[in-house]
Amino acid sequence: MPMVMNSSLTYEILMYLNSFYFGMFAVCEVGMGVFKAVKLPSPGTGTTLAEFALLLFLLATESGRIYLGRKGNLMERGLPILLGIVLTVPSALATLYFLIWQNYVLRLEVILCSIQLVLLASELVISIMCLIAIYRPTPLED
């Protein structure tokens, strides 16, 4: 009888890795934001405050996404994982803002945001596979 591979271990490993990576990512983004506010000519105080507000928004959405994804995976419930998938969209858009659309993009930000986006994309694929595994009907044994 062939064994059905469950993707939940891969998903848990990715979420665990991303929980530590995102903490480092957020600290680096705050540091680079302070550096840019102090050292680089600023287009205005409003833009700097808006970027810090977006960083707080990213911190909230990504923390919620990681929490919901891990909780749903460990409990094998589809709704928290689905909510985590929904929170991937604003998290990816905020990360793309820091990668592409802000006034000054440092080389370190390009590297860190690119890694974050790769983690988001791989977690999205694995979370969809995990949802499929959760909602797949169990085969009847003979």
Secondary structure, DSSP 4 states (H G I P E B T S, - for coil): -PPPPPTHHHHHHHHHHHHHHHHHHHHHHHHHHHHHHHHSPPS-HHHHHHHHHHHHHHHHHHHHHHHHHHHHHHHT-HHHHHHHHHHHHHHHHHHHIIIIISS---HHHHHHHHHHHHHHHHHHHHHHHHHHHHHSPPPPP-
